[in-house]
Amino acid sequence: MWHWQLTSLGLILLALTGCGGMSASECELADWESVGYADGARGRTVQAFDQRRQSCARHAVAPDFKAYQTGRNAGLIAYCQPAKGYRLGAQGGEYYGVCPGALGAKFYDSYLEGRLLFDLESAVYRTNSQIAANQARMDAIEIQLAENIAAQFSDVVTAERRAILLIQTQQLAEERVTLAGEVDRLEVQLEVQRQELEDYRQEMVARR
């Protein structure tokens, strides 16, 4: 009994860590109901079984699909809970429509709630990142402008080089103005996004 439990646990861990190649002994000793349960509990589609079947076919072993499906159906009941759907969405995970019937409808509704939270948080993150990138570029431009201006007044700079520096300085100044305007726009956008995120978080608290 203890040996069976260890074998079953090992195969469940195999299912949890991926659907890659299985060895001949793993295919021969597999408790397919346990493997199916582990796949179902992870929300995997039946393609997981196809991958295992193809792997075991190389060792001339045919997996027990009926046992696998029995285990997977039980695993899906554990997986298809609204709280897990919300967590999956909030983490930006993908849902592959594996949950059946009314259980699936509740799971998907919760998933969408979590996914909206993820999308709102991601929007804030992207805007913050763009502002930071623009500001970093503006800082780099300031340094380049100072160097160009200093070089233009150098006695060793040729007239041709001075003309090139002047054009570059004008272009950099124009880019800086454009970036500054973009930062202003993004900061307004960020405030709106932050408020939307805060409103949604409060809405979620009120629902629960």
Rosetta constraint file for C-alpha pairs under 8 A:
AtomPair CA 1 CA 5 HARMONIC 6.32 0.50
AtomPair CA 2 CA 6 HARMONIC 6.34 0.50
AtomPair CA 3 CA 7 HARMONIC 6.23 0.50
AtomPair CA 4 CA 8 HARMONIC 5.99 0.50
AtomPair CA 5 CA 9 HARMONIC 5.99 0.50
AtomPair CA 6 CA 10 HARMONIC 6.14 0.50
AtomPair CA 7 CA 11 HARMONIC 6.32 0.50
AtomPair CA 8 CA 12 HARMONIC 6.14 0.50
AtomPair CA 8 CA 30 HARMONIC 7.64 0.50
AtomPair CA 8 CA 31 HARMONIC 6.34 0.50
AtomPair CA 8 CA 34 HARMONIC 6.56 0.50
AtomPair CA 9 CA 13 HARMONIC 6.16 0.50
AtomPair CA 10 CA 14 HARMONIC 6.25 0.50
AtomPair CA 11 CA 15 HARMONIC 6.27 0.50
AtomPair CA 11 CA 26 HARMONIC 7.61 0.50
AtomPair CA 11 CA 30 HARMONIC 6.58 0.50
AtomPair CA 11 CA 31 HARMONIC 7.31 0.50
AtomPair CA 11 CA 34 HARMONIC 7.38 0.50
AtomPair CA 11 CA 35 HARMONIC 6.26 0.50
AtomPair CA 12 CA 16 HARMONIC 6.17 0.50
AtomPair CA 12 CA 34 HARMONIC 6.24 0.50
AtomPair CA 12 CA 35 HARMONIC 5.45 0.50
AtomPair CA 12 CA 38 HARMONIC 5.62 0.50
AtomPair CA 13 CA 17 HARMONIC 6.17 0.50
AtomPair CA 13 CA 38 HARMONIC 8.00 0.50
AtomPair CA 14 CA 18 HARMONIC 6.55 0.50
AtomPair CA 14 CA 19 HARMONIC 7.84 0.50
AtomPair CA 15 CA 19 HARMONIC 6.38 0.50
AtomPair CA 15 CA 35 HARMONIC 5.84 0.50
AtomPair CA 15 CA 38 HARMONIC 5.84 0.50
AtomPair CA 15 CA 39 HARMONIC 6.05 0.50
AtomPair CA 16 CA 38 HARMONIC 6.29 0.50
AtomPair CA 16 CA 39 HARMONIC 6.91 0.50
AtomPair CA 16 CA 42 HARMONIC 7.24 0.50
AtomPair CA 19 CA 48 HARMONIC 6.06 0.50
AtomPair CA 19 CA 51 HARMONIC 6.52 0.50
AtomPair CA 19 CA 52 HARMONIC 6.56 0.50
AtomPair CA 20 CA 51 HARMONIC 7.31 0.50
AtomPair CA 20 CA 52 HARMONIC 7.39 0.50
AtomPair CA 20 CA 55 HARMONIC 7.83 0.50
AtomPair CA 21 CA 52 HARMONIC 7.10 0.50
AtomPair CA 21 CA 55 HARMONIC 5.40 0.50
AtomPair CA 22 CA 26 HARMONIC 5.91 0.50
AtomPair CA 22 CA 27 HARMONIC 6.28 0.50
AtomPair CA 22 CA 52 HARMONIC 7.01 0.50
AtomPair CA 22 CA 55 HARMONIC 5.90 0.50
AtomPair CA 22 CA 56 HARMONIC 6.51 0.50
AtomPair CA 23 CA 27 HARMONIC 6.22 0.50
AtomPair CA 23 CA 56 HARMONIC 7.48 0.50
AtomPair CA 23 CA 59 HARMONIC 7.72 0.50
AtomPair CA 24 CA 28 HARMONIC 6.14 0.50
AtomPair CA 24 CA 56 HARMONIC 6.89 0.50
AtomPair CA 24 CA 59 HARMONIC 5.43 0.50
AtomPair CA 24 CA 61 HARMONIC 7.77 0.50
AtomPair CA 25 CA 29 HARMONIC 5.89 0.50
AtomPair CA 26 CA 30 HARMONIC 5.56 0.50
AtomPair CA 27 CA 56 HARMONIC 5.66 0.50
AtomPair CA 27 CA 59 HARMONIC 7.77 0.50
AtomPair CA 27 CA 61 HARMONIC 6.43 0.50
AtomPair CA 27 CA 63 HARMONIC 7.23 0.50
AtomPair CA 28 CA 61 HARMONIC 6.58 0.50
AtomPair CA 30 CA 35 HARMONIC 7.43 0.50
AtomPair CA 31 CA 35 HARMONIC 6.32 0.50
AtomPair CA 32 CA 36 HARMONIC 5.86 0.50
AtomPair CA 32 CA 63 HARMONIC 7.03 0.50
AtomPair CA 32 CA 64 HARMONIC 6.16 0.50
AtomPair CA 32 CA 65 HARMONIC 7.49 0.50
AtomPair CA 32 CA 67 HARMONIC 5.65 0.50
AtomPair CA 32 CA 68 HARMONIC 4.71 0.50
AtomPair CA 32 CA 71 HARMONIC 7.46 0.50
AtomPair CA 33 CA 37 HARMONIC 6.11 0.50
AtomPair CA 33 CA 67 HARMONIC 4.66 0.50
AtomPair CA 33 CA 68 HARMONIC 4.43 0.50
AtomPair CA 33 CA 69 HARMONIC 7.12 0.50
AtomPair CA 33 CA 70 HARMONIC 6.22 0.50
AtomPair CA 33 CA 71 HARMONIC 4.26 0.50
AtomPair CA 33 CA 72 HARMONIC 7.20 0.50
AtomPair CA 34 CA 38 HARMONIC 6.25 0.50
AtomPair CA 34 CA 68 HARMONIC 7.31 0.50
AtomPair CA 34 CA 71 HARMONIC 5.88 0.50
AtomPair CA 35 CA 39 HARMONIC 6.28 0.50
AtomPair CA 35 CA 68 HARMONIC 6.57 0.50
AtomPair CA 35 CA 71 HARMONIC 7.12 0.50
AtomPair CA 35 CA 72 HARMONIC 7.73 0.50
AtomPair CA 36 CA 40 HARMONIC 6.05 0.50
AtomPair CA 36 CA 49 HARMONIC 7.94 0.50
AtomPair CA 36 CA 67 HARMONIC 7.54 0.50
AtomPair CA 36 CA 68 HARMONIC 4.33 0.50
AtomPair CA 36 CA 69 HARMONIC 6.07 0.50
AtomPair CA 36 CA 70 HARMONIC 7.17 0.50
AtomPair CA 36 CA 71 HARMONIC 4.51 0.50
AtomPair CA 36 CA 72 HARMONIC 4.10 0.50
AtomPair CA 36 CA 73 HARMONIC 7.79 0.50
AtomPair CA 36 CA 75 HARMONIC 7.23 0.50
AtomPair CA 37 CA 41 HARMONIC 5.99 0.50
AtomPair CA 37 CA 68 HARMONIC 7.35 0.50
AtomPair CA 37 CA 70 HARMONIC 7.73 0.50
AtomPair CA 37 CA 71 HARMONIC 4.08 0.50
AtomPair CA 37 CA 72 HARMONIC 4.23 0.50
AtomPair CA 37 CA 73 HARMONIC 7.03 0.50
AtomPair CA 37 CA 74 HARMONIC 6.02 0.50
AtomPair CA 37 CA 75 HARMONIC 4.24 0.50
AtomPair CA 37 CA 76 HARMONIC 7.51 0.50
AtomPair CA 38 CA 42 HARMONIC 6.36 0.50
AtomPair CA 38 CA 71 HARMONIC 7.76 0.50
AtomPair CA 38 CA 72 HARMONIC 7.02 0.50
AtomPair CA 38 CA 75 HARMONIC 6.22 0.50
AtomPair CA 39 CA 43 HARMONIC 6.41 0.50
AtomPair CA 39 CA 44 HARMONIC 5.38 0.50
AtomPair CA 39 CA 45 HARMONIC 7.89 0.50
AtomPair CA 39 CA 48 HARMONIC 7.36 0.50
AtomPair CA 39 CA 72 HARMONIC 6.15 0.50
AtomPair CA 39 CA 75 HARMONIC 6.99 0.50
AtomPair CA 40 CA 44 HARMONIC 5.73 0.50
AtomPair CA 40 CA 45 HARMONIC 7.70 0.50
AtomPair CA 40 CA 71 HARMONIC 7.42 0.50
AtomPair CA 40 CA 72 HARMONIC 4.31 0.50
AtomPair CA 40 CA 73 HARMONIC 6.42 0.50
AtomPair CA 40 CA 74 HARMONIC 7.13 0.50
AtomPair CA 40 CA 75 HARMONIC 4.15 0.50
AtomPair CA 40 CA 76 HARMONIC 4.48 0.50
AtomPair CA 40 CA 77 HARMONIC 7.97 0.50
AtomPair CA 40 CA 78 HARMONIC 7.96 0.50
AtomPair CA 40 CA 79 HARMONIC 6.81 0.50
AtomPair CA 41 CA 72 HARMONIC 7.35 0.50
AtomPair CA 41 CA 74 HARMONIC 7.99 0.50
AtomPair CA 41 CA 75 HARMONIC 4.20 0.50
AtomPair CA 41 CA 76 HARMONIC 5.32 0.50
AtomPair CA 41 CA 77 HARMONIC 7.60 0.50
AtomPair CA 41 CA 78 HARMONIC 5.80 0.50
AtomPair CA 41 CA 79 HARMONIC 4.72 0.50
AtomPair CA 42 CA 75 HARMONIC 7.74 0.50
AtomPair CA 42 CA 76 HARMONIC 7.81 0.50
AtomPair CA 42 CA 79 HARMONIC 6.46 0.50
AtomPair CA 43 CA 76 HARMONIC 6.46 0.50
AtomPair CA 43 CA 79 HARMONIC 6.16 0.50
AtomPair CA 43 CA 80 HARMONIC 7.75 0.50
AtomPair CA 43 CA 96 HARMONIC 7.80 0.50
AtomPair CA 43 CA 98 HARMONIC 6.52 0.50
AtomPair CA 43 CA 99 HARMONIC 7.97 0.50
AtomPair CA 44 CA 48 HARMONIC 6.43 0.50
AtomPair CA 44 CA 96 HARMONIC 7.81 0.50
AtomPair CA 44 CA 98 HARMONIC 7.32 0.50
AtomPair CA 45 CA 96 HARMONIC 7.15 0.50
AtomPair CA 45 CA 98 HARMONIC 6.27 0.50
AtomPair CA 46 CA 50 HARMONIC 6.73 0.50
AtomPair CA 47 CA 51 HARMONIC 6.25 0.50
AtomPair CA 48 CA 52 HARMONIC 6.41 0.50
AtomPair CA 49 CA 53 HARMONIC 5.94 0.50
AtomPair CA 49 CA 65 HARMONIC 7.79 0.50
AtomPair CA 49 CA 68 HARMONIC 7.89 0.50
AtomPair CA 50 CA 54 HARMONIC 6.13 0.50
AtomPair CA 51 CA 55 HARMONIC 6.20 0.50
AtomPair CA 52 CA 56 HARMONIC 6.08 0.50
AtomPair CA 52 CA 63 HARMONIC 7.83 0.50
AtomPair CA 53 CA 57 HARMONIC 5.98 0.50
AtomPair CA 53 CA 62 HARMONIC 6.67 0.50
AtomPair CA 53 CA 63 HARMONIC 6.03 0.50
AtomPair CA 54 CA 58 HARMONIC 6.84 0.50
AtomPair CA 55 CA 59 HARMONIC 7.47 0.50
AtomPair CA 56 CA 60 HARMONIC 6.40 0.50
AtomPair CA 56 CA 61 HARMONIC 5.17 0.50
AtomPair CA 56 CA 62 HARMONIC 6.50 0.50
AtomPair CA 56 CA 63 HARMONIC 7.19 0.50
AtomPair CA 57 CA 61 HARMONIC 5.37 0.50
AtomPair CA 57 CA 62 HARMONIC 6.31 0.50
AtomPair CA 64 CA 68 HARMONIC 6.14 0.50
AtomPair CA 65 CA 69 HARMONIC 5.86 0.50
AtomPair CA 66 CA 70 HARMONIC 6.20 0.50
AtomPair CA 67 CA 71 HARMONIC 6.28 0.50
AtomPair CA 68 CA 72 HARMONIC 6.00 0.50
AtomPair CA 69 CA 73 HARMONIC 5.97 0.50
AtomPair CA 70 CA 74 HARMONIC 6.50 0.50
AtomPair CA 71 CA 75 HARMONIC 6.13 0.50
AtomPair CA 72 CA 76 HARMONIC 6.04 0.50
AtomPair CA 73 CA 77 HARMONIC 6.62 0.50
AtomPair CA 74 CA 78 HARMONIC 6.89 0.50
AtomPair CA 75 CA 79 HARMONIC 6.25 0.50
AtomPair CA 76 CA 80 HARMONIC 5.64 0.50
AtomPair CA 76 CA 98 HARMONIC 7.70 0.50
AtomPair CA 76 CA 99 HARMONIC 6.61 0.50
AtomPair CA 77 CA 81 HARMONIC 7.27 0.50
AtomPair CA 77 CA 99 HARMONIC 7.97 0.50
AtomPair CA 79 CA 84 HARMONIC 6.83 0.50
AtomPair CA 80 CA 84 HARMONIC 6.92 0.50
AtomPair CA 80 CA 85 HARMONIC 6.94 0.50
AtomPair CA 80 CA 99 HARMONIC 5.71 0.50
AtomPair CA 80 CA 103 HARMONIC 6.47 0.50
AtomPair CA 80 CA 104 HARMONIC 6.55 0.50
AtomPair CA 80 CA 107 HARMONIC 5.81 0.50
AtomPair CA 81 CA 85 HARMONIC 6.31 0.50
AtomPair CA 81 CA 103 HARMONIC 7.32 0.50
AtomPair CA 81 CA 106 HARMONIC 7.73 0.50
AtomPair CA 81 CA 107 HARMONIC 5.78 0.50
AtomPair CA 82 CA 86 HARMONIC 6.19 0.50
AtomPair CA 82 CA 106 HARMONIC 5.93 0.50
AtomPair CA 82 CA 107 HARMONIC 4.45 0.50
AtomPair CA 82 CA 108 HARMONIC 7.66 0.50
AtomPair CA 82 CA 109 HARMONIC 7.79 0.50
AtomPair CA 82 CA 110 HARMONIC 5.37 0.50
AtomPair CA 82 CA 111 HARMONIC 7.38 0.50
AtomPair CA 83 CA 87 HARMONIC 6.25 0.50
AtomPair CA 83 CA 107 HARMONIC 7.78 0.50
AtomPair CA 83 CA 110 HARMONIC 7.02 0.50
AtomPair CA 84 CA 88 HARMONIC 6.01 0.50
AtomPair CA 84 CA 107 HARMONIC 7.61 0.50
AtomPair CA 84 CA 111 HARMONIC 7.86 0.50
AtomPair CA 85 CA 89 HARMONIC 6.27 0.50
AtomPair CA 85 CA 107 HARMONIC 5.07 0.50
AtomPair CA 85 CA 108 HARMONIC 6.46 0.50
AtomPair CA 85 CA 109 HARMONIC 7.92 0.50
AtomPair CA 85 CA 110 HARMONIC 5.33 0.50
AtomPair CA 85 CA 111 HARMONIC 4.26 0.50
AtomPair CA 85 CA 114 HARMONIC 7.46 0.50
AtomPair CA 86 CA 90 HARMONIC 6.06 0.50
AtomPair CA 86 CA 107 HARMONIC 7.62 0.50
AtomPair CA 86 CA 110 HARMONIC 4.63 0.50
AtomPair CA 86 CA 111 HARMONIC 4.35 0.50
AtomPair CA 86 CA 112 HARMONIC 7.15 0.50
AtomPair CA 86 CA 113 HARMONIC 6.25 0.50
AtomPair CA 86 CA 114 HARMONIC 4.43 0.50
AtomPair CA 86 CA 115 HARMONIC 7.36 0.50
AtomPair CA 87 CA 91 HARMONIC 6.15 0.50
AtomPair CA 87 CA 111 HARMONIC 7.22 0.50
AtomPair CA 87 CA 114 HARMONIC 6.21 0.50
AtomPair CA 88 CA 92 HARMONIC 6.45 0.50
AtomPair CA 88 CA 93 HARMONIC 5.12 0.50
AtomPair CA 88 CA 94 HARMONIC 7.38 0.50
AtomPair CA 88 CA 95 HARMONIC 7.76 0.50
AtomPair CA 88 CA 111 HARMONIC 6.41 0.50
AtomPair CA 88 CA 114 HARMONIC 7.03 0.50
AtomPair CA 88 CA 115 HARMONIC 7.68 0.50
AtomPair CA 89 CA 93 HARMONIC 5.56 0.50
AtomPair CA 89 CA 94 HARMONIC 7.34 0.50
AtomPair CA 89 CA 110 HARMONIC 7.86 0.50
AtomPair CA 89 CA 111 HARMONIC 4.75 0.50
AtomPair CA 89 CA 112 HARMONIC 6.32 0.50
AtomPair CA 89 CA 113 HARMONIC 7.13 0.50
AtomPair CA 89 CA 114 HARMONIC 4.23 0.50
AtomPair CA 89 CA 115 HARMONIC 3.90 0.50
AtomPair CA 89 CA 116 HARMONIC 7.54 0.50
AtomPair CA 89 CA 117 HARMONIC 7.85 0.50
AtomPair CA 89 CA 118 HARMONIC 6.79 0.50
AtomPair CA 90 CA 111 HARMONIC 7.66 0.50
AtomPair CA 90 CA 113 HARMONIC 7.81 0.50
AtomPair CA 90 CA 114 HARMONIC 4.06 0.50
AtomPair CA 90 CA 115 HARMONIC 5.02 0.50
AtomPair CA 90 CA 116 HARMONIC 7.43 0.50
AtomPair CA 90 CA 117 HARMONIC 5.84 0.50
AtomPair CA 90 CA 118 HARMONIC 4.79 0.50
AtomPair CA 91 CA 114 HARMONIC 7.67 0.50
AtomPair CA 91 CA 115 HARMONIC 7.51 0.50
AtomPair CA 91 CA 118 HARMONIC 6.44 0.50
AtomPair CA 92 CA 115 HARMONIC 6.18 0.50
AtomPair CA 92 CA 118 HARMONIC 5.91 0.50
AtomPair CA 92 CA 119 HARMONIC 7.87 0.50
AtomPair CA 95 CA 111 HARMONIC 7.95 0.50
AtomPair CA 97 CA 104 HARMONIC 7.59 0.50
AtomPair CA 98 CA 104 HARMONIC 7.52 0.50
AtomPair CA 99 CA 103 HARMONIC 6.47 0.50
AtomPair CA 99 CA 104 HARMONIC 4.22 0.50
AtomPair CA 99 CA 105 HARMONIC 7.90 0.50
AtomPair CA 99 CA 107 HARMONIC 7.35 0.50
AtomPair CA 100 CA 104 HARMONIC 4.74 0.50
AtomPair CA 100 CA 105 HARMONIC 7.83 0.50
AtomPair CA 101 CA 105 HARMONIC 6.50 0.50
AtomPair CA 102 CA 106 HARMONIC 6.38 0.50
AtomPair CA 103 CA 107 HARMONIC 6.14 0.50
AtomPair CA 104 CA 108 HARMONIC 5.96 0.50
AtomPair CA 105 CA 109 HARMONIC 6.18 0.50
AtomPair CA 106 CA 110 HARMONIC 6.29 0.50
AtomPair CA 107 CA 111 HARMONIC 6.02 0.50
AtomPair CA 108 CA 112 HARMONIC 6.12 0.50
AtomPair CA 109 CA 113 HARMONIC 6.46 0.50
AtomPair CA 110 CA 114 HARMONIC 6.33 0.50
AtomPair CA 111 CA 115 HARMONIC 5.97 0.50
AtomPair CA 112 CA 116 HARMONIC 6.05 0.50
AtomPair CA 113 CA 117 HARMONIC 6.56 0.50
AtomPair CA 114 CA 118 HARMONIC 6.32 0.50
AtomPair CA 115 CA 119 HARMONIC 6.10 0.50
AtomPair CA 116 CA 120 HARMONIC 6.12 0.50
AtomPair CA 117 CA 121 HARMONIC 6.14 0.50
AtomPair CA 117 CA 197 HARMONIC 7.24 0.50
AtomPair CA 117 CA 200 HARMONIC 7.32 0.50
AtomPair CA 117 CA 201 HARMONIC 7.64 0.50
AtomPair CA 118 CA 122 HARMONIC 5.95 0.50
AtomPair CA 119 CA 123 HARMONIC 6.12 0.50
AtomPair CA 120 CA 124 HARMONIC 6.47 0.50
AtomPair CA 120 CA 193 HARMONIC 7.05 0.50
AtomPair CA 120 CA 196 HARMONIC 7.40 0.50
AtomPair CA 120 CA 197 HARMONIC 5.67 0.50
AtomPair CA 121 CA 125 HARMONIC 6.24 0.50
AtomPair CA 121 CA 197 HARMONIC 6.73 0.50
AtomPair CA 122 CA 126 HARMONIC 6.05 0.50
AtomPair CA 123 CA 127 HARMONIC 6.18 0.50
AtomPair CA 123 CA 193 HARMONIC 7.01 0.50
AtomPair CA 124 CA 128 HARMONIC 6.08 0.50
AtomPair CA 124 CA 190 HARMONIC 6.25 0.50
AtomPair CA 124 CA 193 HARMONIC 5.96 0.50
AtomPair CA 124 CA 194 HARMONIC 6.43 0.50
AtomPair CA 125 CA 129 HARMONIC 6.07 0.50
AtomPair CA 126 CA 130 HARMONIC 6.15 0.50
AtomPair CA 127 CA 131 HARMONIC 6.17 0.50
AtomPair CA 127 CA 186 HARMONIC 6.55 0.50
AtomPair CA 127 CA 189 HARMONIC 7.76 0.50
AtomPair CA 127 CA 190 HARMONIC 6.20 0.50
AtomPair CA 128 CA 132 HARMONIC 6.20 0.50
AtomPair CA 128 CA 190 HARMONIC 7.21 0.50
AtomPair CA 129 CA 133 HARMONIC 6.11 0.50
AtomPair CA 130 CA 134 HARMONIC 6.08 0.50
AtomPair CA 130 CA 186 HARMONIC 7.97 0.50
AtomPair CA 131 CA 135 HARMONIC 6.10 0.50
AtomPair CA 131 CA 183 HARMONIC 5.73 0.50
AtomPair CA 131 CA 186 HARMONIC 6.64 0.50
AtomPair CA 131 CA 187 HARMONIC 7.49 0.50
AtomPair CA 132 CA 136 HARMONIC 6.07 0.50
AtomPair CA 133 CA 137 HARMONIC 6.22 0.50
AtomPair CA 134 CA 138 HARMONIC 6.15 0.50
AtomPair CA 134 CA 179 HARMONIC 6.12 0.50
AtomPair CA 134 CA 180 HARMONIC 7.90 0.50
AtomPair CA 134 CA 182 HARMONIC 8.00 0.50
AtomPair CA 134 CA 183 HARMONIC 6.81 0.50
AtomPair CA 135 CA 139 HARMONIC 6.19 0.50
AtomPair CA 135 CA 179 HARMONIC 7.82 0.50
AtomPair CA 135 CA 183 HARMONIC 7.61 0.50
AtomPair CA 136 CA 140 HARMONIC 6.31 0.50
AtomPair CA 137 CA 141 HARMONIC 6.15 0.50
AtomPair CA 138 CA 142 HARMONIC 6.23 0.50
AtomPair CA 138 CA 176 HARMONIC 5.80 0.50
AtomPair CA 138 CA 179 HARMONIC 7.01 0.50
AtomPair CA 138 CA 180 HARMONIC 7.79 0.50
AtomPair CA 139 CA 143 HARMONIC 6.53 0.50
AtomPair CA 140 CA 144 HARMONIC 6.28 0.50
AtomPair CA 141 CA 145 HARMONIC 5.91 0.50
AtomPair CA 141 CA 172 HARMONIC 6.36 0.50
AtomPair CA 141 CA 173 HARMONIC 7.85 0.50
AtomPair CA 141 CA 176 HARMONIC 6.88 0.50
AtomPair CA 142 CA 146 HARMONIC 6.23 0.50
AtomPair CA 143 CA 147 HARMONIC 6.32 0.50
AtomPair CA 144 CA 148 HARMONIC 6.06 0.50
AtomPair CA 145 CA 149 HARMONIC 6.03 0.50
AtomPair CA 145 CA 169 HARMONIC 6.01 0.50
AtomPair CA 145 CA 172 HARMONIC 7.05 0.50
AtomPair CA 145 CA 173 HARMONIC 7.67 0.50
AtomPair CA 146 CA 150 HARMONIC 6.14 0.50
AtomPair CA 147 CA 151 HARMONIC 6.08 0.50
AtomPair CA 148 CA 152 HARMONIC 6.16 0.50
AtomPair CA 148 CA 165 HARMONIC 6.00 0.50
AtomPair CA 148 CA 166 HARMONIC 7.74 0.50
AtomPair CA 148 CA 168 HARMONIC 7.98 0.50
AtomPair CA 148 CA 169 HARMONIC 6.51 0.50
AtomPair CA 149 CA 153 HARMONIC 6.84 0.50
AtomPair CA 149 CA 165 HARMONIC 7.87 0.50
AtomPair CA 149 CA 169 HARMONIC 7.52 0.50
AtomPair CA 150 CA 154 HARMONIC 6.64 0.50
AtomPair CA 151 CA 157 HARMONIC 6.96 0.50
AtomPair CA 151 CA 162 HARMONIC 7.73 0.50
AtomPair CA 151 CA 165 HARMONIC 7.85 0.50
AtomPair CA 152 CA 157 HARMONIC 6.84 0.50
AtomPair CA 152 CA 162 HARMONIC 5.30 0.50
AtomPair CA 152 CA 165 HARMONIC 6.67 0.50
AtomPair CA 152 CA 166 HARMONIC 7.45 0.50
AtomPair CA 153 CA 157 HARMONIC 7.74 0.50
AtomPair CA 157 CA 161 HARMONIC 6.17 0.50
AtomPair CA 157 CA 162 HARMONIC 6.31 0.50
AtomPair CA 158 CA 162 HARMONIC 6.07 0.50
AtomPair CA 159 CA 163 HARMONIC 6.20 0.50
AtomPair CA 160 CA 164 HARMONIC 6.43 0.50
AtomPair CA 161 CA 165 HARMONIC 6.17 0.50
AtomPair CA 162 CA 166 HARMONIC 6.14 0.50
AtomPair CA 163 CA 167 HARMONIC 6.41 0.50
AtomPair CA 164 CA 168 HARMONIC 6.23 0.50
AtomPair CA 165 CA 169 HARMONIC 5.96 0.50
AtomPair CA 166 CA 170 HARMONIC 6.27 0.50
AtomPair CA 167 CA 171 HARMONIC 6.25 0.50
AtomPair CA 168 CA 172 HARMONIC 6.07 0.50
AtomPair CA 169 CA 173 HARMONIC 6.07 0.50
AtomPair CA 170 CA 174 HARMONIC 6.20 0.50
AtomPair CA 171 CA 175 HARMONIC 6.19 0.50
AtomPair CA 172 CA 176 HARMONIC 6.11 0.50
AtomPair CA 173 CA 177 HARMONIC 6.35 0.50
AtomPair CA 174 CA 178 HARMONIC 6.28 0.50
AtomPair CA 175 CA 179 HARMONIC 6.07 0.50
AtomPair CA 176 CA 180 HARMONIC 6.04 0.50
AtomPair CA 177 CA 181 HARMONIC 6.25 0.50
AtomPair CA 178 CA 182 HARMONIC 6.21 0.50
AtomPair CA 179 CA 183 HARMONIC 6.07 0.50
AtomPair CA 180 CA 184 HARMONIC 6.29 0.50
AtomPair CA 181 CA 185 HARMONIC 6.34 0.50
AtomPair CA 182 CA 186 HARMONIC 6.05 0.50
AtomPair CA 183 CA 187 HARMONIC 6.02 0.50
AtomPair CA 184 CA 188 HARMONIC 6.50 0.50
AtomPair CA 185 CA 189 HARMONIC 6.28 0.50
AtomPair CA 186 CA 190 HARMONIC 5.90 0.50
AtomPair CA 187 CA 191 HARMONIC 6.32 0.50
AtomPair CA 188 CA 192 HARMONIC 6.55 0.50
AtomPair CA 189 CA 193 HARMONIC 6.20 0.50
AtomPair CA 190 CA 194 HARMONIC 5.98 0.50
AtomPair CA 191 CA 195 HARMONIC 6.17 0.50
AtomPair CA 192 CA 196 HARMONIC 6.21 0.50
AtomPair CA 193 CA 197 HARMONIC 6.13 0.50
AtomPair CA 194 CA 198 HARMONIC 6.12 0.50
AtomPair CA 195 CA 199 HARMONIC 5.99 0.50
AtomPair CA 196 CA 200 HARMONIC 6.12 0.50
AtomPair CA 197 CA 201 HARMONIC 6.16 0.50
AtomPair CA 198 CA 202 HARMONIC 6.22 0.50
AtomPair CA 199 CA 203 HARMONIC 6.15 0.50
AtomPair CA 200 CA 204 HARMONIC 6.17 0.50
AtomPair CA 201 CA 205 HARMONIC 6.33 0.50
AtomPair CA 202 CA 206 HARMONIC 6.19 0.50
AtomPair CA 203 CA 207 HARMONIC 6.27 0.50
AtomPair CA 204 CA 208 HARMONIC 6.46 0.50
